Amino acid sequence: MLDALVTEARLRFGLDLADGLQVVAAERLIATPLEASRPALIVPLTLLRAGRGVVAADAVPAVALPGRHGPRGRDPLDVLARLYPGGHSVGRFGTASAATIATLTADDLDAPCYLAPVAPEAAVAGPWSMPAISDRLRAPDGCPWDREQTHQSLRKHLLEEAYEVYDALEAGATPALAGELGDLLLQIVLHAQLAAEAGVFDLADVQSAIATKIVRRHPHVFGEAEARTAADVNRQWERIKAQEREDDPTDVTKGALDGISSSMPALAASQEMQERAASLGYDWPSLDGVLDKVVEEVGELREAAAGDDMAGWAEEFGDLLFVLVNVARKRGVEAESAMRAGNAKFRRRFGSVERQAAARGVALRDLDFTALDALWDAAKAEERISP
């Protein structure tokens, strides 16, 4: 049966077997990795099983493919509409009537269909579209800007995109977050493209490295180990990382805190260091001990402020911040996020102070502290009554 479909597809639809061929059971379409830039036959399961009977598993409903299992990944027609342009032609066997992805119906999938490959830049929902687009942009006749980029020149864009994702996360899962994550993914694709051109690694190596690492560090899921709580997982994670460092012959000097980027925001880096130390047992037994340490550090800061040693004062100030981050960690609060929220609150309230002063026809610099404080209190009250 497949031989007959392939022959017809070659004669009527221009199938070139040199491009490969994907054969997908229509009933399993939502669960199948389908690459739109490669030819595909979609065939009802009854035809694929013809002459061999139907096993019980064939009756089990297909589960949407992870990574494509959102609200638009649970219906075959929706999946095809995401993977192919709406006007893309659908070859229908045994009939001359035309169809497109946009006009395809569920009944059409009861008979075999042929999907010709689309250009990589049109297969936008597939995992290999962006690598192909990146490669094209870097080609001799590609984009001048992309051709000039290096790992160094792209560093700032990586940080910018990461921070934009961080900001978008405030609103949770939104369409805007999908766009920002795409911008961040582009940076990964670009760096992999540059590395491939240099003959060092490619995107497949990137994917392999992280998948291998995650499987290795979750033996309680993919192996025989047990981890009943999140704390168990954290301790196991650090043990595995320590073993990895011991097993790496090229890296014999790394400790538990190595690998924390020096480019991280200071609060986030501080919390990460303290979390790693705590996972190895170096931690205060309770929050009370950390709060006592805050009081101690405030006292030392007061003493340092009474002198002229600015370097010493700055050191004590850093110690206080470090302990405050520990307080946040002990309470399950992300210090970096809390600081950003504090900044946002100040920005919001200070904006209200500026608007109030402008409404009274006065400049902030002409007001004394008492007047400014009154405006600040009014800004706080305004927030309390706002819906």
Buried (B, 14 or more C-beta within 10 A) or exposed (E): EBEEBBEBBEEEBEBEEEEEBBBBBBBBBBBBEBBBBBBBBBBBBEBBEEEEEEEEEBEEEBEBBEEBEEEBBBBBBBBBBBBBBEEBBBBBBEEEEEBEBBEBEEEBBEBBBBBBBBEBEBBBBBEBBBBBBBBBBBEEEBEEEBEEBEEEEBEEBBEEBBEBBBEBBEEEEEEEBEEBBEBBEBBBBBBBBBBBEEEEBBBEEBEEEEEEEEEEBBBBEEEEEEBEEEEEBBBBBBEBBBEBBEEEEEEEEBEBEEEBEEEBBBBBBBBBBBBBBBBEEEBBEEEEEBBEBBEEBEEBBEEBEEEEEEEBBEBBBBBBBBBBBBBBBBEEBBBBBBBBEEEEEEEEBBEBBBEBBEEEEEEBEEBEEEBBEEBBEEBEEBEEEEE
